[in-house]
Amino acid sequence: MTQEPEYTNVLLKLSGEAFQGPREYGIDLETISGFGDEISSVVNLGVKVSVVVGAGNFFRGVHASEQGLDRVVGDYMGMLATILNCAALQDVLEKKGTPTRVLSAIEVPQICEPYLRRRALRHLEKGRVVVFAAGTGNPYFSTDMAAALRAAEIGAEVIFKATKVDGVYDCDPMTNPDAIKYDELTHMEVIRKNLQVMDATAISLCKDNDLAVVVFNLLEPGNIKRAVMGERIGTRVMVGPASA
């Protein structure tokens, strides 16, 4: 008997840096094509998939503000940069035969549809991948916050935060070989220990809406499907008691 997916409605949070692949800047289409293969394989299981993409491969408003750019201006520039990544992902997915719609919190009608919750739900019901662009449409809010907000709005069961590391650690495993990985956490443990899963506002919204978060290594082929099928990879942030 074919195993059924554990989750049927998921939101995938991808970092902008992941889109640059081996490049130092911009977009690497071969890398994005690999992401497209994985997303398509999940859609083919009958799973509703939505995606939020960051823009770190192009621009970060916070970093620009540290150099003197007005923070609000910088944040809007970052939102516009996410649209570049979303358009690239849409093109890759549709060339693979996976219908995709980009819905933007900032209206750019020549490129993507404006975000409306009912429209997003309708696209998902029709089996289309929905890619949410331009964050929340407001300055001072991260794309992590956009992921938490959109997931709550569309009734997603879980947020898959795909990163460059294989889970959540008590410190940076890239610089500290003795870093300890957590297999499972609660939202409150993440907040109390100040772990870098999401920013505090985003993880609080997940907690308030009973949204699970699974953090895993995006660069390991097949991990998105494994997560959907319920394999215990990475770190699970769940409601209720958990042990480190």
C-alpha positions in Angstrom: 0.0 0.0 0.0 1.3 3.4 -0.9 2.1 5.6 2.1 -0.1 8.7 2.4 1.4 12.1 3.1 1.3 13.2 6.7 0.5 16.8 5.6 -1.9 17.8 2.9 -1.6 21.6 3.0 1.9 23.0 3.5 3.7 26.3 3.3 7.4 26.2 2.2 9.6 29.0 3.3 12.7 29.4 1.1 15.5 31.8 1.7 16.6 34.1 -1.0 20.2 32.9 -0.5 19.2 29.4 -1.5 18.2 30.8 -5.0 21.8 31.9 -5.7 23.2 28.4 -5.5 27.0 28.5 -5.9 26.9 32.1 -7.1 27.8 35.0 -4.9 24.7 37.0 -6.0 21.5 36.7 -8.0 19.8 33.6 -9.3 21.1 30.2 -10.3 18.5 28.6 -12.5 19.9 25.1 -12.2 19.5 25.3 -8.4 16.0 26.7 -8.7 15.1 23.9 -11.2 16.1 21.4 -8.5 13.7 23.1 -6.0 11.1 22.9 -8.8 11.5 19.2 -9.2 11.0 18.6 -5.5 7.9 20.9 -5.2 6.4 19.3 -8.3 6.9 15.8 -6.8 4.9 16.9 -3.7 2.1 18.5 -5.7 1.8 15.2 -7.6 0.9 13.6 -4.3 -2.2 15.8 -4.1 -0.6 18.1 -1.5 -1.5 21.8 -1.5 1.7 23.7 -1.7 2.3 27.4 -1.2 5.7 29.1 -1.0 7.2 32.3 0.5 10.6 33.3 -0.8 13.0 35.8 0.7 15.3 38.2 -1.2 18.7 37.8 0.5 20.3 36.9 -2.8 19.5 40.4 -4.1 18.8 42.8 -1.2 18.3 43.1 2.5 16.5 46.2 3.8 18.0 45.8 7.3 21.5 45.8 6.0 20.9 48.7 3.8 19.4 50.7 6.7 22.6 50.1 8.6 24.5 51.9 5.8 22.2 54.9 6.0 19.3 54.1 3.8 15.9 54.8 5.3 14.6 51.6 6.8 11.1 51.8 5.3 12.6 52.5 1.8 15.0 49.6 2.3 12.2 47.2 3.3 10.1 48.1 0.3 13.1 47.5 -1.9 13.5 44.1 -0.3 9.8 43.3 -1.0 10.3 44.2 -4.6 13.3 41.9 -4.8 11.3 39.0 -3.6 9.1 39.4 -6.7 12.2 38.6 -8.9 12.7 35.3 -7.1 9.0 34.4 -7.2 8.8 35.1 -11.0 11.8 32.8 -11.6 10.3 30.0 -9.4 7.0 30.3 -11.3 8.6 30.1 -14.6 10.6 27.0 -13.6 7.6 25.2 -12.1 5.4 25.9 -15.1 8.0 24.6 -17.5 7.8 21.4 -15.5 4.1 21.2 -16.0 3.2 22.4 -12.5 0.6 25.3 -12.7 1.7 28.2 -10.5 0.4 31.6 -9.5 2.4 34.4 -7.9 0.3 36.6 -5.5 1.9 39.8 -4.4 1.2 42.0 -1.4 2.4 44.9 -3.5 0.4 45.3 -6.8 2.5 44.7 -9.9 -0.2 43.6 -12.3 2.1 43.1 -15.3 4.0 40.4 -13.4 1.7 38.9 -10.8 -1.7 38.8 -9.3 -2.5 41.0 -6.2 -2.8 38.9 -3.0 -6.3 38.1 -1.9 -6.9 35.3 0.6 -10.0 33.9 -1.3 -8.0 33.9 -4.6 -5.1 32.0 -2.9 -7.5 29.4 -1.5 -9.2 29.0 -4.9 -5.8 28.4 -6.7 -4.8 25.9 -4.1 -8.2 24.1 -4.5 -7.4 23.8 -8.2 -4.1 22.2 -7.5 -1.9 25.2 -8.3 1.2 26.1 -6.4 0.7 29.6 -4.9 3.9 31.7 -4.4 3.5 34.6 -2.1 5.6 37.6 -3.1 6.5 41.0 -1.4 6.3 39.7 2.2 3.4 41.1 4.1 3.4 44.3 2.1 4.5 46.3 5.1 7.9 47.5 6.3 9.5 46.2 9.5 8.1 42.7 8.9 10.3 39.8 7.7 9.5 37.2 5.2 9.4 34.7 8.1 6.5 36.8 9.4 5.0 36.7 5.9 5.3 32.9 6.0 3.6 32.6 9.4 0.8 35.1 8.4 0.0 33.5 5.0 0.1 30.0 6.5 -2.4 31.0 9.1 -4.6 32.7 6.5 -4.8 29.7 4.2 -5.1 27.1 7.0 -1.8 25.4 6.3 -0.9 22.6 8.7 2.8 23.3 8.9 5.5 25.6 7.7 8.6 23.9 6.2 11.5 26.2 6.7 14.1 25.0 4.3 17.6 26.2 5.2 21.3 25.5 4.7 21.6 23.4 7.9 19.9 20.3 9.0 17.9 21.7 11.9 17.9 24.0 14.8 21.0 24.2 17.0 21.8 25.9 20.3 24.5 28.0 18.5 25.8 28.3 15.0 27.0 24.9 13.8 29.0 26.5 11.0 31.3 28.2 13.5 31.0 25.8 16.5 31.6 22.1 15.9 30.2 21.4 19.4 26.8 22.9 18.6 23.9 20.7 19.9 21.0 20.0 17.5 17.4 19.8 18.8 15.2 17.1 17.4 12.0 18.7 18.8 11.1 21.9 20.5 8.0 23.9 21.5 7.3 27.4 20.3 7.9 28.6 23.9 11.3 26.9 24.1 12.3 28.6 20.8 11.3 32.0 22.3 12.8 31.4 25.7 16.1 30.1 24.4 16.2 32.8 21.7 16.9 30.2 19.0 17.2 31.4 15.5 14.3 29.5 13.9 12.3 32.6 13.0 12.1 36.1 14.4 10.2 36.3 17.6 7.1 37.9 16.1 6.8 35.1 13.5 7.2 32.3 15.9 4.7 33.9 18.3 2.2 34.0 15.5 2.8 30.3 14.8 2.3 29.5 18.5 -1.0 31.5 18.7 -2.3 29.6 15.6 -1.0 26.1 16.5 1.2 26.1 13.5 4.0 23.5 13.5 7.3 24.5 12.0 9.8 21.9 10.5 13.3 23.1 9.9 15.5 21.0 7.6 18.3 21.1 5.0 17.0 22.2 1.6 20.2 21.2 -0.1 19.6 17.5 0.7 17.8 16.1 -2.4 14.3 14.7 -1.5 14.0 16.4 1.9 10.9 18.3 1.0 9.1 15.1 0.1 10.4 13.4 3.1 9.1 16.1 5.3 5.6 15.9 3.7 5.6 12.2 4.2 6.3 12.7 7.9 9.8 11.4 8.1 11.6 12.8 11.2 14.2 15.0 9.6 15.6 18.3 10.8 13.9 19.9 13.9 10.2 20.0 14.6 8.7 22.9 16.5 5.4 21.7 17.9 2.7 22.8 20.2 3.0 21.1 23.6 5.8 19.4 25.6 9.0 18.5 23.9 12.5 17.3 24.8 15.8 18.5 23.5 
